[in-house]
Amino acid sequence: MHGNYRDRSLLDLAYRIQCTLLIPGVCVGGYGEPCHSNQSRHGKGGALKAHDCFFASGCRACHQELDQGRRYTEEEKALIWQAGHERTVLAMWQDGLVMVAV
């Protein structure tokens, strides 16, 4: 595969899911926006965003805290993002936003 996987229609699902990052004292709730992983293992590198399949649905405040905030270490941010990503994937399946094509 050349370059990172990109899929705008997949990212657009984030706008249909409530915030899954849920950072205490930060989260304002409501529908999220796509928050890409900041981890190199997901394809992040320099100005290159991770593959589009590695996103969490996060409110603007949570997204900003993960990308520019100083409350948490990089390791803590990775754990917060991972939990949000898992909740996002589950919500996509439960809400019928993704399904298996047969």
All heavy atoms as an XYZ file, in Angstrom:
795
protein
N       0.855     -1.192      0.000
C       0.000      0.000      0.000
C       0.890      1.241      0.000
O       1.867      1.315      0.732
C      -0.911     -0.023      1.223
C      -1.807      1.159      1.317
S      -2.943      0.975      2.720
C      -4.187      2.086      2.222
N       0.542      2.191     -0.805
C       1.322      3.419     -0.904
C       0.635      4.520     -0.118
O      -0.537      4.810     -0.321
C       1.463      3.832     -2.373
C       2.159      2.793     -3.194
N       3.512      2.608     -3.158
C       1.690      1.856     -4.043
C       3.843      1.622     -3.958
N       2.753      1.141     -4.509
N       1.358      5.136      0.803
C       0.780      6.215      1.605
C      -0.201      5.696      2.638
O      -0.438      4.497      2.752
N      -0.743      6.602      3.381
C      -1.709      6.237      4.414
C      -3.114      6.126      3.848
O      -3.491      6.856      2.935
C      -1.680      7.245      5.564
C      -0.517      7.004      6.503
O       0.304      6.127      6.268
N      -0.440      7.770      7.568
N      -3.891      5.223      4.426
C      -5.269      4.992      3.998
C      -6.112      6.231      4.274
O      -6.105      6.760      5.392
C      -5.837      3.778      4.742
C      -7.291      3.536      4.444
C      -7.695      3.024      3.216
C      -8.272      3.841      5.378
C      -9.033      2.814      2.934
C      -9.610      3.630      5.107
C      -9.982      3.125      3.889
O     -11.305      2.929      3.617
N      -6.849      6.685      3.279
C      -7.715      7.858      3.405
C      -9.130      7.488      2.981
O      -9.327      6.824      1.957
C      -7.213      9.021      2.542
C      -5.852      9.535      2.949
C      -5.936     10.266      4.281
N      -4.623     10.595      4.798
C      -4.158     10.218      5.987
N      -4.902      9.494      6.788
N      -2.970     10.560      6.388
N     -10.118      7.922      3.775
C     -11.518      7.649      3.473
C     -12.385      8.703      4.163
O     -12.699      8.588      5.339
C     -11.907      6.253      3.943
C     -13.301      5.832      3.493
O     -14.142      6.711      3.209
O     -13.541      4.617      3.443
N     -12.755      9.726      3.425
C     -13.545     10.831      3.986
C     -14.883     10.334      4.530
O     -15.362     10.815      5.565
C     -13.770     11.905      2.912
C     -14.490     13.151      3.397
C     -13.579     13.985      4.283
N     -14.138     14.094      5.612
C     -13.535     14.656      6.643
N     -12.332     15.163      6.515
N     -14.093     14.724      7.811
N     -15.513      9.376      3.851
C     -16.817      8.892      4.309
C     -16.701      8.191      5.662
O     -17.613      8.276      6.487
C     -17.467      7.976      3.272
O     -16.672      6.842      3.031
N     -15.594      7.533      5.914
C     -15.362      6.908      7.216
C     -15.184      7.979      8.288
O     -15.803      7.912      9.352
C     -14.134      5.997      7.151
C     -13.758      5.256      8.423
C     -14.887      4.342      8.890
C     -12.489      4.443      8.193
N     -14.368      8.975      8.017
C     -14.160     10.065      8.982
C     -15.450     10.814      9.286
O     -15.669     11.251     10.421
C     -13.108     11.048      8.462
C     -11.681     10.531      8.359
C     -10.789     11.609      7.777
C     -11.173     10.059      9.708
N     -16.310     10.958      8.287
C     -17.569     11.684      8.485
C     -18.474     11.008      9.509
O     -19.350     11.656     10.085
C     -18.305     11.862      7.158
C     -17.682     12.933      6.283
O     -16.870     13.737      6.782
O     -18.015     12.961      5.076
N     -18.263      9.721      9.773
C     -19.070      9.028     10.784
C     -18.839      9.615     12.173
O     -19.722      9.555     13.026
C     -18.762      7.530     10.784
C     -19.097      6.783      9.503
C     -18.700      5.324      9.636
C     -20.568      6.927      9.147
N     -17.678     10.208     12.405
C     -17.380     10.802     13.715
C     -18.399     11.871     14.087
O     -18.723     12.046     15.268
C     -15.972     11.407     13.717
N     -18.936     12.573     13.095
C     -19.900     13.637     13.342
C     -21.270     13.099     13.730
O     -22.152     13.866     14.118
C     -20.022     14.538     12.114
C     -18.714     15.204     11.736
C     -17.966     14.738     10.650
C     -18.218     16.270     12.468
C     -16.766     15.330     10.306
C     -17.013     16.874     12.127
C     -16.297     16.408     11.057
O     -15.102     16.987     10.714
N     -21.445     11.780     13.641
C     -22.727     11.148     13.973
C     -22.663     10.385     15.298
O     -23.604      9.692     15.660
C     -23.137     10.216     12.832
C     -23.323     10.990     11.527
C     -23.603     10.104     10.349
N     -24.841      9.365     10.531
C     -25.280      8.458      9.678
N     -24.579      8.164      8.599
N     -26.415      7.823      9.900
N     -21.533     10.521     15.995
C     -21.309      9.804     17.253
C     -20.990     10.820     18.346
O     -20.193     11.737     18.130
C     -20.134      8.811     17.100
C     -20.423      7.799     15.988
C     -19.826      8.112     18.418
C     -19.223      6.957     15.601
N     -21.593     10.635     19.504
C     -21.290     11.499     20.647
C     -19.813     11.337     21.015
O     -19.209     10.292     20.770
C     -22.163     11.111     21.848
C     -23.654     11.300     21.616
C     -24.071     12.753     21.608
O     -23.627     13.547     22.422
N     -24.920     13.110     20.665
N     -19.242     12.344     21.652
C     -17.840     12.298     22.058
C     -17.556     11.001     22.808
O     -18.288     10.616     23.722
C     -17.497     13.493     22.943
S     -15.763     13.511     23.491
N     -16.498     10.326     22.406
C     -16.094      9.076     23.058
C     -14.798      9.238     23.846
O     -14.362      8.296     24.505
C     -15.900      7.954     22.025
O     -14.848      8.323     21.126
C     -17.178      7.669     21.257
N     -14.180     10.402     23.793
C     -12.938     10.617     24.536
C     -13.225     10.865     26.015
O     -12.510     10.382     26.881
C     -12.125     11.757     23.926
C     -11.607     11.479     22.517
C     -10.959     12.723     21.928
C     -10.638     10.312     22.515
N     -14.269     11.640     26.288
C     -14.794     11.800     27.650
C     -13.735     12.179     28.679
O     -13.692     11.620     29.779
C     -15.518     10.517     28.089
C     -16.595      9.992     27.135
C     -17.065      8.613     27.576
C     -17.732     10.965     27.026
N     -12.881     13.149     28.359
C     -11.810     13.551     29.267
C     -12.409     14.341     30.433
O     -13.021     15.393     30.222
C     -10.743     14.386     28.539
C     -10.147     13.588     27.370
C      -9.662     14.835     29.511
C      -9.191     14.368     26.495
N     -12.242     13.843     31.666
C     -12.818     14.527     32.838
C     -12.325     15.974     32.957
O     -11.144     16.256     32.797
C     -12.313     13.691     34.022
C     -12.007     12.354     33.443
C     -11.523     12.622     32.041
N     -13.269     16.877     33.223
C     -12.931     18.287     33.381
C     -12.662     19.014     32.082
O     -12.375     20.210     32.085
N     -12.737     18.314     30.960
C     -12.474     18.900     29.641
C     -13.680     18.730     28.733
O     -14.103     19.664     28.059
C     -11.225     18.257     28.982
C     -11.040     18.767     27.562
C      -9.981     18.502     29.810
N     -14.233     17.533     28.687
C     -15.278     17.169     27.740
C     -16.513     18.062     27.876
O     -17.009     18.287     28.978
C     -15.672     15.708     27.941
S     -16.814     15.092     26.681
N     -16.982     18.566     26.731
C     -18.218     19.354     26.701
C     -19.350     18.543     26.077
O     -20.463     19.046     25.944
C     -18.018     20.692     25.946
C     -17.027     21.575     26.670
C     -17.602     20.469     24.501
N     -19.052     17.294     25.699
C     -20.071     16.402     25.160
C     -20.537     16.805     23.777
O     -19.942     17.638     23.107
N     -21.603     16.180     23.366
C     -22.159     16.434     22.041
C     -21.483     15.586     20.989
O     -20.623     14.751     21.274
N     -21.906     15.789     19.761
C     -21.337     15.039     18.653
C     -19.873     15.416     18.471
O     -19.474     16.549     18.725
C     -22.122     15.268     17.365
C     -23.471     14.592     17.407
C     -24.620     15.301     17.717
C     -23.572     13.224     17.187
C     -25.855     14.669     17.791
C     -24.799     12.581     17.251
C     -25.938     13.308     17.561
O     -27.153     12.679     17.634
N     -19.106     14.443     18.035
C     -17.674     14.637     17.917
C     -17.218     15.022     16.530
O     -18.020     15.299     15.637
N     -15.912     15.027     16.392
C     -15.218     15.226     15.129
C     -14.109     14.178     15.104
O     -13.746     13.634     16.152
C     -14.647     16.643     15.028
C     -13.662     16.998     16.141
C     -13.291     18.478     16.142
O     -14.099     19.318     15.720
O     -12.164     18.781     16.586
N     -13.575     13.852     13.929
C     -12.556     12.799     13.873
C     -11.245     13.246     14.509
O     -10.676     14.267     14.133
C     -12.386     12.530     12.377
C     -12.954     13.712     11.680
C     -13.941     14.350     12.601
N     -10.805     12.487     15.498
C      -9.543     12.745     16.199
C      -8.591     11.607     15.857
O      -8.700     10.504     16.409
C      -9.773     12.794     17.704
S     -11.006     13.995     18.226
N      -7.679     11.858     14.934
C      -6.720     10.841     14.517
C      -5.769     10.478     15.654
O      -5.455     11.310     16.511
C      -5.880     11.350     13.341
C      -6.567     11.295     12.032
N      -7.406     12.296     11.601
C      -6.540     10.364     11.046
C      -7.861     11.989     10.392
N      -7.359     10.821     10.033
N      -5.295      9.248     15.606
C      -4.257      8.805     16.531
C      -3.004      9.649     16.319
O      -2.691     10.038     15.195
C      -3.928      7.331     16.264
O      -2.771      6.943     16.958
N      -2.283      9.898     17.396
C      -1.009     10.601     17.311
C       0.158      9.629     17.497
O       1.274     10.049     17.810
C      -0.948     11.716     18.362
C      -1.867     12.866     18.011
O      -2.037     13.193     16.848
N      -2.487     13.461     19.008
N      -0.100      8.338     17.278
C       0.913      7.310     17.494
C       1.489      6.822     16.165
O       0.743      6.572     15.211
C       0.293      6.137     18.253
C      -0.259      6.565     19.619
C      -1.083      5.477     20.233
O      -0.562      4.404     20.529
N      -2.381      5.730     20.420
N       2.798      6.664     16.121
C       3.451      6.228     14.882
C       2.983      4.844     14.462
O       2.925      4.552     13.265
C       4.970      6.254     15.044
O       5.381      5.388     16.081
N       2.603      4.000     15.398
C       2.148      2.652     15.033
C       0.863      2.664     14.217
O       0.504      1.674     13.598
C       1.989      1.769     16.267
C       0.868      2.172     17.186
C       0.919      1.355     18.473
N      -0.151      1.715     19.365
C      -0.943      0.836     19.943
N      -0.780     -0.453     19.718
N      -1.880      1.236     20.760
N       0.160      3.820     14.210
C      -1.062      3.974     13.415
C      -0.815      4.789     12.149
O      -1.759      5.208     11.480
C      -2.162      4.627     14.257
C      -2.582      3.781     15.412
N      -2.764      4.299     16.673
C      -2.829      2.456     15.509
C      -3.121      3.318     17.496
N      -3.153      2.192     16.811
N       0.462      5.034     11.832
C       0.804      5.729     10.601
C       1.127      7.199     10.772
O       1.430      7.878      9.796
N       1.066      7.725     11.998
C       1.377      9.132     12.249
C       2.874      9.347     12.062
O       3.687      8.539     12.520
C       0.965      9.505     13.680
C       1.454     10.857     14.165
C       0.761     11.985     13.476
C       1.152     13.313     14.120
N       1.256     14.372     13.152
N       3.223     10.425     11.401
C       4.637     10.749     11.216
C       4.799     12.164     10.735
O       4.294     12.520      9.682
N       5.449     13.006     11.527
C       5.627     14.409     11.154
C       4.276     15.067     10.909
O       3.385     15.008     11.744
N       4.116     15.683      9.748
C       2.854     16.337      9.406
C       1.831     15.355      8.831
O       0.703     15.742      8.522
C       3.109     17.453      8.392
N       2.202     14.081      8.714
C       1.321     13.058      8.153
C       0.391     12.517      9.226
O       0.838     12.045     10.269
C       2.165     11.917      7.577
C       1.427     10.791      6.869
C       0.749     11.309      5.597
C       2.400      9.673      6.533
N      -0.913     12.611      8.984
C      -1.897     12.054      9.912
C      -1.884     10.532      9.828
O      -1.490      9.956      8.827
C      -3.304     12.557      9.575
C      -3.542     14.004      9.935
C      -5.011     14.336      9.797
C      -5.307     15.756     10.189
N      -5.167     16.011     11.598
N      -2.347      9.897     10.905
C      -2.480      8.441     10.926
C      -3.487      8.011      9.860
O      -4.243      8.821      9.316
C      -2.945      7.998     12.310
N      -3.507      6.713      9.573
C      -4.514      6.158      8.668
C      -5.908      6.586      9.153
O      -6.157      6.676     10.359
C      -4.450      4.625      8.658
C      -3.175      4.072      8.128
N      -2.910      3.954      6.782
C      -2.082      3.583      8.771
C      -1.711      3.426      6.608
N      -1.188      3.190      7.800
N      -6.815      6.836      8.233
C      -8.157      7.317      8.595
C      -8.969      6.329      9.411
O      -9.923      6.719     10.083
C      -8.939      7.721      7.344
C      -8.510      9.080      6.801
O      -7.738      9.791      7.480
O      -8.959      9.426      5.695
N      -8.605      5.060      9.414
C      -9.344      4.095     10.236
C      -8.989      4.211     11.715
O      -9.696      3.668     12.562
C      -9.126      2.673      9.733
S      -7.401      2.179      9.647
N      -7.929      4.946     12.037
C      -7.513      5.125     13.428
C      -7.943      6.505     13.922
O      -7.145      7.434     14.024
C      -6.005      4.935     13.571
C      -5.556      3.541     13.247
C      -4.759      3.292     12.149
C      -5.944      2.479     14.043
C      -4.349      2.007     11.841
C      -5.539      1.182     13.748
C      -4.741      0.952     12.646
N      -9.233      6.620     14.229
C      -9.766      7.866     14.763
C     -10.719      7.566     15.909
O     -11.258      6.476     16.026
C     -10.485      8.703     13.688
C     -11.839      8.181     13.303
C     -12.982      8.640     13.949
C     -11.985      7.237     12.304
C     -14.240      8.158     13.608
C     -13.230      6.749     11.951
C     -14.362      7.210     12.602
N     -10.901      8.562     16.746
C     -11.930      8.530     17.784
C     -12.840      9.721     17.526
O     -12.402     10.734     16.972
C     -11.313      8.636     19.175
N     -14.103      9.600     17.916
C     -15.026     10.723     17.795
C     -14.903     11.547     19.070
O     -15.222     11.068     20.154
C     -16.463     10.212     17.627
O     -17.350     11.303     17.559
N     -14.407     12.769     18.939
C     -14.195     13.602     20.122
C     -14.763     14.991     19.958
O     -14.713     15.556     18.864
N     -15.297     15.534     21.042
C     -15.752     16.931     21.007
C     -14.535     17.827     20.774
O     -13.384     17.409     20.948
C     -16.481     17.301     22.300
S     -15.423     17.381     23.765
N     -14.781     19.045     20.383
C     -13.687     19.972     20.071
C     -12.737     20.139     21.257
O     -11.509     20.161     21.099
C     -14.277     21.317     19.638
C     -13.311     22.426     19.335
C     -12.550     22.305     18.038
N     -13.320     21.854     16.908
C     -13.628     22.587     15.843
N     -13.250     23.840     15.777
N     -14.290     22.073     14.847
N     -13.280     20.226     22.477
C     -12.440     20.435     23.667
C     -11.525     19.238     23.928
O     -10.330     19.412     24.220
C     -13.317     20.718     24.883
N     -12.067     18.028     23.831
C     -11.256     16.827     24.040
C     -10.192     16.701     22.949
O      -9.034     16.365     23.230
C     -12.132     15.579     24.070
S     -13.066     15.348     25.602
N     -10.574     16.981     21.716
C      -9.632     16.911     20.593
C      -8.470     17.864     20.826
O      -7.299     17.495     20.683
C     -10.370     17.249     19.300
C      -9.602     16.946     18.057
N     -10.121     17.174     16.808
C      -8.361     16.439     17.844
C      -9.234     16.816     15.891
N      -8.146     16.365     16.496
N      -8.779     19.068     21.229
C      -7.736     20.065     21.469
C      -6.825     19.642     22.616
O      -5.609     19.823     22.551
C      -8.354     21.430     21.752
C      -7.324     22.532     21.890
C      -7.964     23.903     22.009
O      -9.144     24.031     22.290
N      -7.171     24.923     21.802
N      -7.399     19.088     23.671
C      -6.586     18.636     24.806
C      -5.609     17.544     24.376
O      -4.455     17.556     24.775
C      -7.479     18.132     25.941
C      -6.720     17.682     27.168
C      -5.895     18.782     27.830
O      -6.341     19.951     27.850
O      -4.793     18.468     28.327
N      -6.077     16.603     23.542
C      -5.176     15.543     23.094
C      -4.067     16.073     22.188
O      -2.925     15.623     22.273
C      -5.952     14.449     22.349
C      -6.747     13.478     23.199
C      -7.309     12.365     22.322
C      -5.917     12.885     24.319
N      -4.392     17.029     21.332
C      -3.403     17.525     20.376
C      -2.486     18.610     20.933
O      -1.298     18.624     20.623
C      -4.095     18.039     19.114
C      -4.589     16.909     18.223
O      -4.288     15.738     18.507
O      -5.283     17.204     17.237
N      -3.028     19.528     21.747
C      -2.207     20.640     22.228
C      -2.138     20.766     23.749
O      -1.376     21.581     24.259
C      -2.726     21.981     21.675
C      -2.467     22.200     20.205
C      -3.643     21.794     19.341
O      -4.785     21.883     19.765
N      -3.372     21.335     18.139
N      -2.950     20.005     24.452
C      -3.028     20.151     25.902
C      -1.780     19.690     26.626
O      -0.968     18.928     26.096
N      -1.645     20.150     27.869
C      -0.466     19.820     28.676
C      -0.845     19.134     29.990
O      -0.009     18.950     30.862
C       0.335     21.082     28.967
C       0.847     21.760     27.708
C       1.736     22.939     28.037
N       2.098     23.681     26.855
C       3.141     23.402     26.084
N       3.895     22.368     26.354
N       3.420     24.146     25.037
N      -2.113     18.759     30.142
C      -2.560     18.102     31.379
C      -2.025     16.688     31.512
O      -1.899     16.176     32.618
C      -4.090     18.009     31.412
C      -4.810     19.303     31.495
C      -6.311     19.045     31.470
N      -7.028     20.284     31.376
C      -8.132     20.541     32.050
N      -8.656     19.639     32.838
N      -8.734     21.708     31.924
N      -1.766     16.021     30.381
C      -1.441     14.606     30.382
C      -0.126     14.352     29.661
O       0.252     15.089     28.751
C      -2.553     13.804     29.682
C      -3.893     13.956     30.343
C      -4.826     14.878     29.873
C      -4.228     13.198     31.456
C      -6.061     15.028     30.498
C      -5.461     13.343     32.085
C      -6.367     14.251     31.599
O      -7.572     14.402     32.227
N       0.535     13.262     30.050
C       1.744     12.831     29.344
C       1.329     12.232     28.004
O       0.150     11.924     27.784
C       2.506     11.766     30.149
O       1.699     10.577     30.229
C       2.868     12.260     31.548
N       2.301     12.017     27.137
C       2.013     11.384     25.844
C       1.447      9.983     26.052
O       0.558      9.558     25.317
C       3.260     11.350     24.959
C       3.695     12.727     24.471
C       2.602     13.489     23.736
O       1.949     12.912     22.840
O       2.391     14.670     24.059
N       1.958      9.277     27.044
C       1.463      7.931     27.336
C       0.013      7.976     27.802
O      -0.811      7.141     27.394
C       2.341      7.251     28.389
C       3.750      6.954     27.925
C       4.683      8.166     27.971
O       4.358      9.182     28.640
O       5.736      8.102     27.317
N      -0.312      8.935     28.659
C      -1.694      9.075     29.133
C      -2.627      9.456     27.994
O      -3.741      8.927     27.888
C      -1.766     10.119     30.256
C      -1.098      9.673     31.539
C      -0.931     10.781     32.553
O      -0.722     11.961     32.151
O      -1.005     10.483     33.753
N      -2.169     10.352     27.127
C      -2.971     10.744     25.972
C      -3.232      9.541     25.065
O      -4.338      9.382     24.545
C      -2.278     11.854     25.172
C      -2.282     13.203     25.861
C      -1.557     14.221     25.003
C      -1.531     15.591     25.631
N      -0.911     16.585     24.744
N      -2.225      8.692     24.892
C      -2.391      7.502     24.059
C      -3.448      6.574     24.658
O      -4.272      6.008     23.924
C      -1.062      6.771     23.896
N      -3.462      6.424     25.972
C      -4.463      5.578     26.633
C      -5.863      6.178     26.524
O      -6.834      5.452     26.286
C      -4.091      5.367     28.103
C      -2.853      4.506     28.359
C      -2.491      4.529     29.846
C      -3.074      3.086     27.867
N      -5.973      7.497     26.671
C      -7.268      8.179     26.532
C      -7.784      7.991     25.108
O      -8.940      7.650     24.889
C      -7.140      9.676     26.869
C      -6.887      9.867     28.365
C      -8.380     10.457     26.422
C      -6.439     11.271     28.752
N      -6.884      8.196     24.126
C      -7.293      8.051     22.732
C      -7.712      6.610     22.446
O      -8.734      6.375     21.796
C      -6.166      8.472     21.776
C      -6.594      8.285     20.362
C      -7.272      9.175     19.588
C      -6.487      7.092     19.583
N      -7.573      8.610     18.364
C      -7.095      7.329     18.354
C      -5.920      5.842     19.819
C      -7.162      6.372     17.337
C      -5.988      4.873     18.819
C      -6.599      5.140     17.591
N      -6.941      5.642     22.922
C      -7.239      4.228     22.657
C      -8.623      3.852     23.181
O      -9.398      3.195     22.483
C      -6.175      3.317     23.273
C      -6.357      1.850     22.930
C      -6.169      1.565     21.451
O      -5.251      2.073     20.817
N      -7.048      0.742     20.884
N      -8.940      4.276     24.399
C     -10.260      3.984     24.965
C     -11.357      4.642     24.125
O     -12.399      4.042     23.855
C     -10.329      4.442     26.413
N     -11.124      5.887     23.688
C     -12.096      6.581     22.839
C     -12.251      5.911     21.493
O     -13.365      5.796     20.966
N     -11.151      5.458     20.919
C     -11.202      4.756     19.631
C     -12.037      3.489     19.759
O     -12.893      3.214     18.905
C      -9.790      4.432     19.155
C      -9.728      3.571     17.945
N     -10.160      3.987     16.705
C      -9.302      2.300     17.777
C      -9.986      3.018     15.826
N      -9.466      1.985     16.457
N     -11.807      2.733     20.824
C     -12.570      1.502     21.027
C     -14.059      1.792     21.189
O     -14.903      1.092     20.618
C     -12.022      0.735     22.229
C     -10.633      0.180     21.956
C      -9.946     -0.386     23.188
O     -10.586     -0.521     24.254
O      -8.739     -0.705     23.080
N     -14.395      2.844     21.939
C     -15.812      3.224     22.083
C     -16.387      3.695     20.750
O     -17.559      3.447     20.443
C     -15.964      4.299     23.164
C     -15.781      3.763     24.583
C     -16.145      4.790     25.643
N     -15.194      5.884     25.744
C     -14.155      5.906     26.595
N     -13.932      4.888     27.409
N     -13.358      6.944     26.633
N     -15.579      4.375     19.941
C     -16.019      4.839     18.615
C     -16.331      3.657     17.716
O     -17.387      3.621     17.062
C     -14.943      5.735     17.970
O     -14.769      6.906     18.774
C     -15.321      6.143     16.558
N     -15.432      2.689     17.661
C     -15.640      1.510     16.812
C     -16.900      0.774     17.251
O     -17.737      0.402     16.419
C     -14.400      0.592     16.825
C     -14.694     -0.734     16.140
C     -13.218      1.289     16.175
N     -17.072      0.591     18.552
C     -18.261     -0.088     19.055
C     -19.528      0.687     18.676
O     -20.514      0.105     18.214
C     -18.176     -0.271     20.567
C     -19.357     -0.980     21.227
C     -19.554     -2.382     20.652
C     -19.159     -1.027     22.738
N     -19.513      2.014     18.842
C     -20.676      2.845     18.501
C     -21.004      2.741     17.011
O     -22.180      2.677     16.632
C     -20.431      4.299     18.890
N     -19.979      2.700     16.159
C     -20.231      2.587     14.715
C     -20.968      1.296     14.400
O     -21.894      1.289     13.590
C     -18.921      2.675     13.927
C     -18.327      4.059     13.914
S     -16.940      4.272     12.752
C     -15.739      3.114     13.372
N     -20.586      0.202     15.034
C     -21.261     -1.082     14.813
C     -22.653     -1.070     15.424
O     -23.632     -1.448     14.780
C     -20.437     -2.236     15.392
C     -19.253     -2.571     14.542
C     -17.958     -2.230     14.784
C     -19.252     -3.276     13.315
N     -17.159     -2.689     13.769
C     -17.920     -3.349     12.857
C     -20.248     -3.882     12.554
C     -17.560     -3.987     11.679
C     -19.889     -4.524     11.376
C     -18.564     -4.569     10.942
N     -22.764     -0.629     16.683
C     -24.061     -0.650     17.369
C     -25.087      0.246     16.690
O     -26.270     -0.065     16.670
C     -23.900     -0.243     18.833
C     -23.220     -1.291     19.677
C     -23.043     -0.866     21.119
O     -22.859      0.304     21.423
N     -23.081     -1.835     22.010
N     -24.636      1.381     16.156
C     -25.554      2.321     15.506
C     -25.801      1.983     14.036
O     -26.494      2.734     13.340
C     -25.013      3.756     15.628
C     -24.950      4.246     17.062
O     -25.509      3.571     17.963
O     -24.333      5.311     17.298
N     -25.208      0.905     13.558
C     -25.412      0.507     12.170
C     -24.713      1.410     11.161
O     -25.094      1.454      9.985
N     -23.693      2.147     11.605
C     -22.975      3.049     10.704
C     -21.979      2.302      9.838
O     -21.584      2.784      8.776
C     -22.275      4.149     11.506
C     -23.207      5.044     12.339
C     -22.393      5.999     13.201
C     -24.157      5.804     11.426
N     -21.551      1.136     10.306
C     -20.702      0.234      9.514
C     -21.328     -1.144      9.589
O     -21.994     -1.495     10.566
C     -19.233      0.192      9.993
C     -18.553      1.516      9.802
C     -19.136     -0.265     11.431
N     -21.130     -1.926      8.545
C     -21.653     -3.298      8.541
C     -20.843     -4.130      7.564
O     -20.125     -3.592      6.720
C     -23.132     -3.314      8.185
C     -23.480     -2.692      6.848
S     -25.237     -2.488      6.594
C     -25.618     -1.219      7.774
N     -20.963     -5.417      7.705
C     -20.255     -6.339      6.830
C     -21.036     -6.479      5.533
O     -22.243     -6.706      5.542
C     -20.108     -7.718      7.521
C     -19.465     -8.722      6.566
C     -19.293     -7.588      8.797
N     -20.335     -6.312      4.422
C     -20.944     -6.532      3.099
C     -20.770     -7.995      2.739
O     -19.689     -8.545      2.876
C     -20.297     -5.633      2.064
N     -21.850     -8.607      2.298
C     -21.756    -10.016      1.889
C     -22.074    -10.175      0.421
O     -22.671     -9.375     -0.207
C     -22.696    -10.915      2.730
C     -22.167    -11.034      4.126
C     -24.111    -10.382      2.733
